[in-house]
């Protein structure tokens, strides 16, 4: 009976994290000390990747709305400017969005990004992180286009996680107002403090 209750509790917690919130303010993100579970993503070539394989070292994980978002593009460019400093501290950088691989590749080339971008066009990873919310209806057509019609209904709240090599969260920045992003200089201060 005890085993059954433990399994039921585990499934319920997983179910809560896998939901899509009604509004950005209602998301329930994974928090510091929690561990990111294994989920599938796709690289810019469309190859299936498991998060276990790419989050197996100290990582700066950026989850953004998509290459169509000017605030996201500014953030990605800001991170690119300090990439070498981040790498010197022993971190890898990974950015994930609902964009399909073809659009990720465009963003990577257009913004001259050297770090890896991954597609979560089905939203499994965003839901697992607890940062997915129902997008306003006006976004539906555009989201469909950029996700190759795998997603027309939800977006992630832009989030930055710092993970250790065991996929445990050591730092989290999230703001329901997509216009406000973690600045590169603040991130560098965090990474230096964690080292």
C-alpha distance (Angstrom), angle and dihedral (degrees) to the residues before:
residue distance angle dihedral
X1 . . .
X2 3.83 . .
X3 3.82 90.6 .
X4 3.80 90.2 51.7
X5 3.82 92.2 52.3
X6 3.81 92.0 48.3
X7 3.83 91.4 49.8
X8 3.81 91.2 46.1
X9 3.82 91.0 49.9
X10 3.81 91.1 48.9
X11 3.81 91.8 50.2
X12 3.82 91.6 47.3
X13 3.83 92.6 51.3
X14 3.83 90.0 47.3
X15 3.81 89.5 48.9
X16 3.82 91.6 52.2
X17 3.80 92.1 50.7
X18 3.82 91.4 48.1
X19 3.80 94.1 59.0
X20 3.78 130.0 106.9
X21 3.81 112.1 -125.8
X22 3.79 120.9 -135.5
X23 3.82 93.8 -126.2
X24 3.81 137.0 13.3
X25 3.83 90.0 -107.1
X26 3.82 90.2 57.7
X27 3.82 99.4 58.9
X28 3.78 119.0 119.3
X29 3.82 106.5 -151.0
X30 3.76 127.1 -166.1
X31 3.79 105.9 -96.3
X32 3.79 139.5 -144.0
X33 3.79 110.0 -61.2
X34 3.80 94.5 26.1
X35 3.79 122.3 112.4
X36 3.80 126.8 -125.7
X37 3.80 111.2 -124.3
X38 3.78 124.8 -136.1
X39 3.82 112.9 -84.6
X40 3.79 135.2 161.3
X41 3.80 124.5 -102.1
X42 3.81 133.2 167.1
X43 3.79 126.8 -127.6
X44 3.82 125.2 -135.8
X45 3.81 89.8 -85.4
X46 3.81 91.9 54.0
X47 3.82 93.9 -108.0
X48 3.82 116.0 149.3
X49 3.81 111.8 -111.7
X50 3.80 129.4 -175.6
X51 3.80 116.7 -138.5
X52 3.82 88.0 -132.8
X53 3.81 87.1 66.4
X54 3.82 97.4 49.9
X55 3.80 101.5 33.0
X56 3.80 94.6 54.3
X57 3.79 95.7 108.9
X58 3.79 136.2 42.6
X59 3.81 103.3 -57.4
X60 3.77 142.3 -173.8
X61 3.79 102.2 -149.0
X62 3.79 117.7 -164.1
X63 3.78 120.1 -171.1
X64 3.80 112.0 -167.2
X65 3.81 137.9 174.3
X66 3.81 98.4 -114.4
X67 3.79 146.5 -73.5
X68 3.82 89.2 -79.6
X69 3.84 90.8 66.5
X70 3.83 114.0 91.4
X71 3.82 92.3 -157.2
X72 3.81 90.0 53.4
X73 3.79 91.5 48.9
X74 3.81 90.6 51.8
X75 3.79 90.2 50.5
X76 3.81 92.8 48.2
X77 3.82 90.3 49.7
X78 3.83 90.9 47.6
X79 3.81 90.1 53.6
X80 3.82 90.7 46.9
X81 3.82 89.4 57.6
X82 3.81 91.4 58.9
X83 3.80 98.0 33.7
X84 3.81 94.7 110.7
X85 3.83 91.3 51.2
X86 3.82 90.8 49.4
X87 3.80 91.2 49.5
X88 3.84 90.9 49.0
X89 3.81 87.7 58.5
X90 3.81 88.7 56.6
X91 3.80 99.9 -102.1
X92 3.77 131.4 127.6
X93 3.81 121.0 -148.2
X94 3.78 123.2 -132.6
X95 3.81 126.0 176.1
X96 3.81 123.1 -165.5
X97 3.80 129.6 -169.4
X98 3.80 139.2 160.7
X99 3.82 89.0 -106.0
X100 3.80 116.6 119.1
X101 3.84 116.2 -114.9
X102 3.82 94.0 -98.4
X103 3.82 90.8 58.7
X104 3.79 92.4 43.8
X105 3.78 88.7 56.8
X106 3.82 90.2 51.7
X107 3.81 90.6 51.5
X108 3.79 92.5 46.9
X109 3.81 93.0 50.9
X110 3.81 96.3 38.9
X111 3.83 94.1 48.9
X112 3.84 93.8 37.1
X113 3.80 91.8 -126.1
X114 3.80 118.2 176.7
X115 3.79 97.8 -171.6
X116 3.81 124.1 81.8
X117 3.80 124.9 -85.7
X118 3.80 121.0 -161.5
X119 3.78 133.5 -166.2
X120 3.78 123.9 -125.8
X121 3.80 94.0 172.0
X122 3.82 92.3 151.3
X123 3.81 90.3 51.2
X124 3.81 96.9 -129.1
X125 3.80 93.6 131.1
X126 3.83 94.2 44.9
X127 3.79 90.1 50.7
X128 3.80 91.5 47.1
X129 3.81 89.4 52.4
X130 3.82 89.6 49.5
X131 3.82 94.0 -125.3
X132 3.83 101.9 109.9
X133 3.80 119.7 112.0
X134 3.80 136.2 175.7
X135 3.80 108.4 -87.3
X136 3.79 119.8 -133.7
X137 3.81 110.0 -93.6
X138 3.82 92.1 -112.1
X139 3.83 88.9 68.1
X140 3.82 94.9 56.8
X141 3.80 99.3 92.1
X142 3.80 93.7 43.7
X143 3.81 93.2 46.2
X144 3.80 88.8 50.1
X145 3.79 91.2 52.6
X146 3.81 95.7 48.1
X147 3.81 94.7 43.0
X148 3.81 93.6 44.0
X149 3.83 87.9 -113.4
X150 3.80 94.8 -57.0
X151 3.81 91.5 114.3
X152 3.79 130.5 26.7
X153 3.78 99.3 147.7
X154 3.79 115.2 54.1
X155 3.80 146.5 41.4
X156 3.79 134.9 -167.1
X157 3.77 121.6 -113.4
X158 3.84 100.7 -118.4
X159 3.79 106.8 -100.9
X160 3.80 139.6 175.8
X161 3.80 119.3 -155.2
X162 3.79 127.6 -176.2
X163 3.80 110.1 -153.3
X164 3.77 133.7 -170.8
X165 3.81 121.1 -135.0
X166 3.83 90.0 -86.9
X167 3.85 91.9 59.9
X168 3.81 90.4 -108.1
X169 3.78 116.7 146.2
X170 3.80 113.5 -115.5
X171 3.81 97.7 167.8
X172 3.79 135.7 14.8
X173 3.80 133.1 -170.0
X174 3.80 118.1 -176.3
X175 3.79 130.8 157.8
X176 3.83 123.3 -179.9
X177 3.82 88.1 -147.2
X178 3.82 101.7 80.1
X179 3.82 91.4 -156.3
X180 3.80 92.2 71.1
X181 3.81 116.3 74.2
X182 3.78 135.1 173.7
X183 3.80 107.8 -95.3
X184 3.79 119.1 -127.0
X185 3.79 93.8 -121.3
X186 3.82 91.1 54.1
X187 3.80 90.6 48.6
X188 3.81 89.9 51.5
X189 3.81 89.6 52.8
X190 3.81 90.0 51.8
X191 3.81 93.4 48.5
X192 3.81 92.2 48.7
X193 3.80 90.6 49.4
X194 3.82 91.3 50.0
X195 3.82 91.1 50.1
